[in-house]
Amino acid sequence: MKPGKELLFCALGGSGEIGMNVNLYGCDGKWVMVDLGMTFADPWYPGVDLVFADLEFIEERSKDLLGIVLTHAHEDHIGAVPYFAQDLGVPLYATPFTARLVHEKLVEAGIHKDVELRVIPNDGSLSLGSFDFRYVPLAHSIAEGNALVIDTPYGRIFHTGDWKLDDAPQIGTPASPAQLTEIGDSGVLALVCDSTNVFNPRPSGSEGAVRDGLLETVTAQKGRRVVVTTFASNVARLQTLAWVAEQTGRRLVVAGRSLDRIIAAAKATGYLKDFPECVSMDRAMDLPRGEVLVLATGGQGEARAALARIAGDSHPIKLESGDAVVFSSRQIPGNELAIGRIQNTLAGKGVRLITDKQSMIHVSGHPGRPELIELYKWIRPEILVPVHGELRHMDEQARLGKAEGIPRTIVQKNGDLIRLAPNGPHKIKEVRAGRLVLDGDIIAPADGEAMGARRKLAQTGVITVALAVNRDCKVCSPVEVATIGIPLDEDLDAFMAEAQADVAEAVTALKGDRRRNRSAIVEAVRLAVRRCGDRWIGKKPMVQVMLREH
């Protein structure tokens, strides 16, 4: 559909989930996209690394898409850019630090000459058709976190992106309460707002407090080698750790390609100006233990990251009993087991583990309830549209907004097409909104047969049966049975013999036309082997039948 004389909103990702943010606004026949993110796969998608929003709705209307405006450089807001931007065929807009990281992604994908990337100054603005955008800096756990003021003929949107309140952010200067109040004074139709931490009854906390906490924590580790792991994208935290190293008389070591990339991008765009010269890993191992501070990737338990390799003794940095690892990050839901494995390995070596449960060494980049309430008072929207959360988060934010006096709220989910004006908000229809997965080099439907089969394989294993039958439906070759993932090591020969006998019996038992029907023969064999598998292992494994007819 083409937007008419109205203002529409539709999330294709990020509403009903945390991550994979893709938001559309439409009016006067045209669309704009805010953010194009992805999320990391979980065990529900075996063998898959990345998950994307299904963009079919806007791909079919790409001639009416004016551009993609990016709020900040976290992967759940820019990670899908190299996979879809070329096909969408519209310019990308971003502030300098975000643009630098996006450009690197485009270069890596080999499409930087084919995708137009326009750099907008911090606090800058742009116009796309009937849409006027202005970047409004807000604190977040990355450099250049931004909200967007979006002016249209049908009302003004304040799209928060990811944000928090922080009086001492260490990097950048967020908009002040007075500046945000001024935006509210000019009238805001809809606040489209981050819901991630709505259940947190306290403010998210300041990077300034983390600075003090990290200094205290590292100072206490006298004579010990210290490794700190944090989110590579948190430039403020990197600056703090460089300062902590200087204050405690330690040389800084950087271990991890993503850290190298972020540090280079930050320096190139005017941040980390006083970042010290780092020492090599080999040089670090020659220094006294108490004179080294290692900044490492892998705080989420990533198997190939620096921290996992350090824990597994396959990295140049070595830790001994009494050394310390500081987790200056939170556990992303779903990563608990992976993080726990690394922490247990480190603990087994006698390494001291320090997390945010013990010291003030991490704060969230998303607003708690008090911060949401403050923003409501400053912006004073007519409508609240919660995004960036699971349904429980968005539903709770809608309740909070209503309790704080916002006249109208709407809880939407991916694919809900919402009319904000005139006479909004209300849902006018549902459009396609699903998930795609990156499986090797192929982007495929997340709910396709392949993913379903792979989950089944992971749960039950597979048995392959090969046989030949003649025209009289008699088995005329040895029945071959092979298994993958079937835990019958000691009993495998007995199981295979029974399965072979069951196959022969099932084929012989076919009557009438079914004896000459290839599909009927294959299904009879499949069911016979599946029942045999159920008798032996208590599960019904997948069965693949290869039938040759003589």
QUIJO-V753003 format. One record per pair of residues at least 6 apart in sequence whose C-alpha atoms are under 7 Angstrom apart, sorted by the first residue. I is the first residue (numbers start at 0). J is the second residue. D is the distance in Angstrom with one decimal. If there is no record, write none. Layout:
i: <I/I>
j: <J/J>
d: <D/D>
//
This chain:
i: <1/1/2/2/2/2/2/3/3/3/4/4/5/5/5/5/5/6/6/6/6/6/6/7/7/7/7/7/7/7/8/8/8/8/8/8/8/9/9/9/9/9/9/9/10/10/10/10/10/10/11/11/11/11/11/11/12/12/12/12/12/12/13/13/13/13/13/13/14/14/14/14/14/14/15/15/15/15/15/16/16/16/17/17/17/18/18/18/18/19/19/19/19/19/19/19/20/20/20/20/20/20/21/21/21/21/22/22/22/23/23/23/23/24/24/24/25/28/29/29/29/30/30/30/31/31/31/31/32/32/32/33/33/33/34/34/34/34/34/34/35/35/35/35/35/36/36/36/36/36/36/37/37/37/37/37/37/37/37/38/38/38/38/39/39/39/40/40/40/40/44/45/45/46/47/47/47/48/49/49/50/50/50/50/51/51/51/51/52/52/52/53/53/53/53/55/56/56/58/61/65/65/66/66/66/67/67/67/68/68/68/69/69/70/70/70/70/70/71/71/71/71/72/72/81/81/81/84/85/85/90/90/90/90/91/91/91/92/92/92/92/93/93/93/94/94/94/94/95/95/95/95/96/96/96/96/98/99/100/102/105/121/122/122/122/122/123/123/124/124/124/125/125/125/126/129/129/130/130/130/131/131/131/132/132/132/132/133/133/133/134/134/134/134/135/135/135/135/136/136/136/136/136/136/137/137/137/137/137/137/137/138/138/138/138/138/138/138/139/139/139/139/139/140/140/141/141/141/142/142/142/143/144/144/145/146/146/146/147/147/147/148/148/148/149/149/149/150/153/154/154/155/155/155/156/156/156/156/157/157/157/157/158/158/158/159/159/159/160/161/161/162/162/162/163/163/163/163/163/164/164/165/165/166/167/167/167/168/168/168/169/169/169/170/176/179/179/180/180/182/183/183/183/187/187/187/187/188/188/188/189/189/189/189/189/190/190/190/190/191/191/191/191/192/192/192/193/193/193/194/194/194/194/194/194/194/195/195/195/195/196/196/196/197/197/197/197/197/198/198/199/199/200/200/200/201/201/201/202/202/202/202/202/203/203/203/203/203/203/204/205/206/209/209/209/210/212/212/212/213/214/218/221/222/222/223/223/223/223/223/224/224/224/224/224/224/225/225/225/225/225/225/226/226/226/226/226/226/226/227/227/227/227/227/227/227/228/228/228/228/228/228/228/228/229/229/229/229/229/230/231/231/231/231/232/238/238/241/241/241/244/244/244/248/249/249/249/250/250/250/250/250/251/251/251/251/251/252/252/252/252/252/252/252/253/253/253/253/254/254/254/254/255/255/255/255/258/265/266/280/280/281/283/284/295/295/296/296/296/297/297/297/297/298/298/298/299/299/299/300/300/300/300/300/301/307/308/309/309/310/310/310/319/319/319/320/320/320/321/321/321/322/322/323/323/323/324/324/324/325/325/325/326/326/327/327/327/327/328/355/380/381/381/381/382/382/382/382/383/383/383/383/383/383/384/384/384/385/385/385/385/386/393/394/397/397/397/401/409/413/414/414/414/414/415/415/415/415/416/416/416/416/416/417/417/417/417/418/418/418/418/419/434/434/435/435/435/435/436/436/436/436/437/456/459/459/459/459/460/460/460/460/460/461/461/461/461/461/461/462/462/462/462/462/462/462/462/463/463/463/463/463/463/464/464/464/464/464/464/464/465/465/465/465/465/465/466/466/466/466/466/466/466/467/467/467/467/467/467/467/468/468/468/468/468/469/469/469/470/472/472/472/473/474/478/480/498/498/501/501/502/502/502/505/505/505/506/506/506/513/514/521/521/525/525/529/529/529/530/532/532/532/533>
j: <28/29/25/26/27/28/29/26/27/28/26/27/26/27/153/420/421/25/26/153/418/419/420/24/25/26/416/417/418/419/23/24/25/416/417/418/419/22/23/24/414/415/416/417/21/22/23/412/413/414/21/22/52/413/414/432/19/20/21/22/52/413/19/20/21/386/387/388/386/387/388/389/412/413/388/389/390/412/413/387/388/389/387/388/389/37/38/75/387/36/37/38/51/52/75/76/34/35/36/37/75/76/33/34/35/36/32/33/34/30/31/32/33/30/31/32/31/63/63/64/65/63/64/65/64/65/66/67/66/67/68/67/68/69/67/68/69/70/76/77/76/77/78/79/80/74/75/76/77/78/79/49/50/51/74/75/76/78/79/49/50/51/75/48/49/50/47/48/49/50/450/453/454/438/436/437/438/437/436/437/434/435/436/437/79/434/435/436/433/434/435/432/433/434/435/431/430/431/87/87/89/127/89/90/91/90/91/92/91/92/93/92/93/93/144/145/146/160/97/143/144/145/97/100/104/105/108/114/113/114/114/115/116/117/115/116/117/116/117/118/119/117/118/119/118/119/120/121/118/119/120/268/143/264/265/268/118/264/264/111/111/134/133/134/135/136/133/134/132/133/134/131/132/133/132/151/152/149/150/151/149/150/151/147/148/149/150/147/148/149/145/146/147/148/145/146/147/174/143/144/145/146/173/174/144/145/146/162/163/173/174/144/162/163/164/165/168/173/161/162/163/364/365/233/364/232/233/234/170/171/234/171/161/162/160/158/159/160/157/158/159/156/157/158/155/156/157/156/420/187/188/187/188/189/187/188/189/190/187/189/190/191/190/191/192/191/192/193/193/193/365/364/365/366/203/364/365/366/370/366/370/204/205/205/205/206/207/205/206/207/206/207/235/235/377/377/378/377/378/378/377/378/379/378/379/380/381/380/381/382/380/381/382/383/384/380/382/383/384/383/384/385/386/384/385/386/385/386/387/385/386/387/388/392/393/396/365/387/388/392/365/366/367/367/368/392/395/396/367/368/367/368/367/368/369/367/368/369/366/367/368/369/370/362/363/364/365/366/367/362/362/362/359/360/361/239/358/359/360/360/243/247/289/288/289/288/289/321/322/323/288/289/291/292/322/323/291/292/293/322/323/324/292/293/294/295/323/324/325/293/294/295/324/325/326/327/294/295/296/297/298/325/326/327/296/298/326/327/328/328/257/258/261/296/261/271/274/251/274/275/250/251/292/290/290/291/292/277/278/290/291/292/277/278/291/292/293/277/278/279/280/292/293/294/277/293/294/295/294/295/296/305/295/296/304/305/296/271/272/315/316/315/291/316/305/306/304/305/306/304/305/306/307/306/326/328/330/334/338/307/334/337/338/341/307/341/314/316/317/341/344/345/348/349/350/348/349/350/349/350/351/350/351/350/351/352/351/352/353/352/353/354/353/354/354/355/360/361/361/361/405/405/406/407/405/406/407/408/397/400/405/407/408/409/408/409/410/393/396/397/410/393/410/410/408/409/410/408/424/432/429/430/431/432/426/428/429/430/426/427/428/429/430/424/425/426/427/424/425/426/427/425/444/445/442/443/444/445/442/443/444/445/443/541/538/539/540/541/483/484/485/540/541/482/483/484/540/541/542/480/481/482/483/540/541/542/543/480/481/482/542/543/544/478/479/480/481/543/544/545/478/479/480/544/545/546/476/477/478/479/545/546/547/474/475/476/546/547/548/549/474/475/547/548/549/475/548/549/549/506/514/515/507/503/499/495/528/531/527/528/524/527/528/523/524/527/520/523/524/519/520/544/546/542/544/539/540/542/539/538/539/540/539>
d: <5.0/6.9/5.6/4.9/5.7/4.5/6.4/5.9/5.0/5.6/6.2/5.3/5.4/6.9/6.4/5.5/6.1/5.7/4.9/6.1/6.0/5.5/5.1/5.5/4.8/6.4/6.9/5.6/4.6/5.7/5.7/4.7/6.5/6.1/5.1/6.4/6.9/6.0/5.1/6.5/6.3/5.9/4.8/6.1/5.9/4.4/6.0/7.0/4.9/6.0/5.3/6.1/6.2/4.9/5.6/5.4/5.3/4.7/4.7/6.9/5.5/5.6/5.2/4.2/6.4/6.5/5.0/6.6/5.1/5.5/5.9/6.6/4.9/5.2/5.7/4.0/4.7/5.4/6.6/6.6/5.0/4.2/5.4/4.7/6.1/6.5/5.5/4.9/6.9/4.5/3.9/5.0/6.4/6.5/4.8/6.6/6.2/6.1/5.0/6.9/5.9/5.5/6.3/5.3/5.0/6.3/5.6/5.1/6.5/6.6/5.7/4.6/6.3/5.6/5.4/6.5/6.4/7.0/4.9/6.0/6.8/6.0/4.7/6.1/5.7/5.5/5.5/6.2/6.3/4.7/6.2/5.7/4.9/5.8/6.6/6.0/4.6/6.4/5.0/6.2/5.3/5.1/6.8/5.5/5.9/5.9/4.2/3.8/4.5/4.7/4.9/6.8/5.8/4.9/6.4/4.8/6.8/5.1/5.3/5.9/5.2/6.6/5.7/5.9/4.7/5.9/6.0/5.2/5.2/5.8/6.6/6.6/6.5/6.9/6.7/6.1/5.2/6.5/5.9/5.4/6.7/5.7/4.5/6.3/6.7/5.6/5.0/6.1/6.1/4.8/6.0/5.7/5.0/5.0/5.7/7.0/6.8/6.0/6.4/5.9/6.3/6.2/5.0/5.1/6.1/6.4/4.9/6.2/6.0/4.8/6.4/6.0/5.3/6.9/6.5/5.2/6.5/6.1/5.7/6.2/5.1/6.3/4.8/7.0/6.1/5.6/6.2/6.8/6.7/5.8/6.7/4.8/5.8/7.0/6.2/4.7/6.0/6.1/5.0/6.0/6.6/6.6/5.3/5.7/5.5/4.8/5.6/5.8/5.8/6.8/6.6/6.4/6.8/6.6/6.6/5.8/6.2/6.3/6.8/6.7/4.7/6.9/6.8/5.0/5.7/6.8/5.9/5.7/5.4/4.2/6.1/6.0/5.2/6.6/6.0/5.9/6.9/6.5/5.8/5.2/5.6/5.0/6.7/6.4/5.7/4.7/6.5/5.6/5.1/6.6/6.1/6.0/4.9/6.6/5.4/5.0/5.8/6.6/6.6/6.0/4.4/6.2/4.9/5.6/5.6/5.3/6.4/5.8/7.0/4.5/5.9/6.0/5.5/5.4/6.0/6.2/6.6/5.5/6.5/4.8/5.7/4.7/6.9/5.2/4.8/5.6/4.6/5.8/6.5/6.9/6.0/7.0/6.9/6.9/6.3/5.6/4.2/5.2/5.9/5.1/6.4/5.8/4.8/6.4/5.7/4.9/6.4/6.4/6.2/7.0/5.4/5.0/5.2/6.7/6.1/5.9/5.0/6.0/6.9/6.3/4.9/6.2/6.1/4.7/6.3/6.3/5.3/6.6/6.5/5.9/6.3/6.2/5.3/6.4/6.9/5.8/4.9/4.5/6.9/7.0/6.4/7.0/5.2/6.9/6.1/6.2/5.0/6.5/5.2/6.4/6.5/6.7/5.4/5.2/7.0/5.8/6.4/4.4/6.0/6.4/5.8/3.9/5.7/6.8/6.9/4.9/6.7/5.5/5.1/6.0/5.3/5.9/4.5/5.7/6.9/5.8/6.2/5.0/6.0/6.2/4.7/5.8/6.5/6.3/5.0/5.7/6.3/5.4/5.1/6.0/5.9/5.5/5.2/5.7/5.7/6.3/6.4/6.1/5.1/6.4/6.0/5.8/5.1/5.4/5.4/6.2/6.9/6.1/7.0/6.8/4.9/6.0/6.1/5.4/6.9/5.6/6.5/6.3/6.5/4.8/6.8/5.8/6.0/6.0/5.4/7.0/6.5/5.7/5.6/5.5/6.6/6.9/5.7/4.9/5.8/5.7/6.5/4.8/5.4/5.4/5.4/6.1/5.8/5.7/3.8/5.2/4.7/6.6/4.9/6.9/4.6/5.4/5.8/6.7/5.1/6.4/6.6/5.2/6.2/6.1/4.9/5.8/5.9/4.5/5.9/6.7/6.3/4.7/6.1/6.1/5.1/6.1/5.7/4.6/6.1/6.7/5.9/4.9/5.7/6.7/5.3/6.3/5.3/5.9/6.7/6.1/6.5/4.9/5.1/6.5/6.2/5.1/6.6/6.8/6.2/6.1/6.8/6.9/6.2/6.7/6.2/6.2/6.3/6.3/4.2/4.9/5.9/6.8/6.7/6.0/5.0/6.0/5.1/6.3/6.3/5.0/5.9/5.4/5.5/6.4/6.5/6.2/4.6/5.9/7.0/6.0/4.9/6.1/6.0/4.7/6.6/6.1/5.9/5.3/6.8/5.7/7.0/6.3/6.3/6.2/6.3/6.8/6.5/6.8/5.9/6.1/5.8/5.4/6.1/4.8/5.8/5.0/6.5/7.0/6.5/7.0/6.5/6.0/5.7/6.7/6.7/4.6/4.2/6.4/6.8/6.2/5.2/6.1/6.3/6.5/6.2/5.6/6.6/7.0/6.5/5.7/4.2/5.0/6.0/5.3/6.1/5.1/6.1/5.5/4.5/5.9/6.2/5.2/6.3/6.2/4.8/6.1/6.1/4.9/6.7/6.7/5.3/5.1/5.5/5.8/6.5/6.2/5.7/6.2/6.6/6.5/4.7/5.3/7.0/6.9/6.9/6.4/4.6/6.6/6.1/5.6/6.6/5.1/6.4/6.6/6.5/6.3/6.4/6.1/5.8/6.9/6.8/7.0/6.7/5.9/5.4/4.9/5.8/4.8/6.4/6.3/4.7/6.4/5.7/5.9/5.4/5.7/6.8/6.5/5.5/4.4/6.0/5.5/5.6/6.3/6.7/6.9/6.4/5.3/6.4/5.5/4.6/4.8/5.5/5.4/6.2/5.4/6.6/6.7/6.5/6.7/4.8/6.8/5.7/4.4/5.5/5.5/6.4/5.9/5.3/6.5/5.5/4.7/5.7/6.9/5.7/4.4/6.4/6.9/6.3/4.8/6.3/5.7/5.1/6.2/5.8/4.7/5.9/7.0/5.6/4.7/6.6/6.2/4.9/6.1/5.9/5.1/6.6/6.0/4.7/6.0/6.0/6.5/4.9/6.5/6.6/5.4/6.3/5.8/5.6/5.4/5.7/4.5/5.5/6.8/4.4/5.3/6.5/5.1/6.0/6.4/5.7/4.6/6.7/6.9/5.6/6.8/6.7/6.6/5.7/6.2/5.7/6.1/6.0/7.0/5.4/6.1/6.8/6.0/6.3/6.5/6.4/6.8/6.9/5.7/6.9/6.3/7.0/5.8/6.5/5.5/6.1/6.5/6.9/6.6/6.0/6.5/5.0>
//
